[in-house]
Amino acid sequence: MFDPGFLWGAATSSYQIEGAVAEDGRGPSIWDTFAATPGAIQGGDTGAVAADHYHRFPGDVALMAGLGLRAYRFSLAWPRIQPTGSGAVNQRGLDFYRRLTDTLLDQGIQPWPTLYHWDLPQPLEDRGGWPARDTAERFAEYAALVHEALGDRVTHWTTLNEPWCSAFLGYATGRHAPGRRDPAAAVRAAHHLLLGHGLAAEAIRGDDSHVGITLNLTHVAPVGTEPADLDAARRIDGMQNRLFLDPLLRGAYPDDVLADLREVTGFGHVHDGDLKRIGASLDHLGVNYYAPMLVAGSSTPTQSAYVGSPLVRVADGGRPRTAMGWEIDERGLLELLLRLKDDYPAVPLYITENGAAFDDVVEHDGVHDAHRVAYLDGHLRSCAQAIGHGVPLKGYFVWSLLDNFEWSFGYGPRFGIVHVDYATQHRTPKDSARWYAEVIRRGGL
Ligand code: FCB
């Protein structure tokens, strides 16, 4: 069961909700550039206005307070704070996050900032982006500036959101900004993201600061017991989970994953001492979980984000799916949490994202999103079970507080527990928001 200190929260990210992309000195990010590329985003959508949170944050924080949220996970837009990705602070950009943090604290809501949720300053991409080692150094410098400004008000820091996506969707498949299709660059990016995290953790950690990272982890299972299926599961688990967990929690890359990736690139970009810094960096681990993965061996090579593993395909588990087409299976979350407990040194865990998009219908008396309530209920039951098995799970953040810009899918998928009418920016709490408020009030299900 959930203890009284369990942290109940909701999450968002800067580019997905803020809008105001050219205000108060903000520089362009790779997502501004990518969204302006014809064909990159469904419907030609961009984050230019999004949920207009930059202007509406006081109302949004009041909404959070009304729901009884104990914590709010948001991200800071690096290009607001360092418009070119290096050098002096743009105080007006930082002031926005000072005001947001103070407003949250006034309402008794714990600010839970993420330093990087994918909006890299475009000038840094122009100088090589994450495949270049210098970006890791720049990230640590930026982290130190933010920590200096907010360190008296923030205790729990998250460096990166889902470095797997930044590296492999951004640089291998090109489905995310910056839209590159260069598998070797993606592998270098993954390392430099981890290094950037490690360097930032050194810059941030102090008396009261706890440093974490948020990974998108999943439970990977083979369709059957054929050697090709077992190998597919090993490879996907390696790329999705262990490539990040092992360096962070064990201080080394897994040998089998390095061997798989050698077909793509050498590892000259990993310098002596890097893994030591990455391996000493976590006070807590953020877990984003949406769906499990069922995988099979394949005889035809496919191009995917799983570089180095072309003979793998994702199989159908035969379960109901969300509007994203993601299979709904809360048991995957339980398996994942138990696995983290069994296979890795103990570290406090937080679910930093979990939720679902459904085709919500706005009716005259609200948004009756029973599917989302069922999804969240099921996954919270898995959390409770995991805690019962001794998993050190300390908090849970719903993705998302608000409907928002869902990356290359644009504004189509709605993940919010609060509906946003993008024409009027009117917010309507869905049934799931009321349900979640009740869960928080009761301290559990
Ligand atoms: C995660 C992202 C988040 C959101 C959800 C649906 O991968 O971190 O920004 O898009 O998926």
Boltz pocket constraint, residues with backbone or C-beta under 6 A from the ligand:
constraints:
  - pocket:
      binder: B
      contacts: [[A, 13], [A, 16], [A, 161], [A, 162], [A, 165], [A, 216], [A, 288], [A, 353], [A, 399], [A, 405], [A, 406], [A, 407], [A, 415]]
      max_distance: 6.0
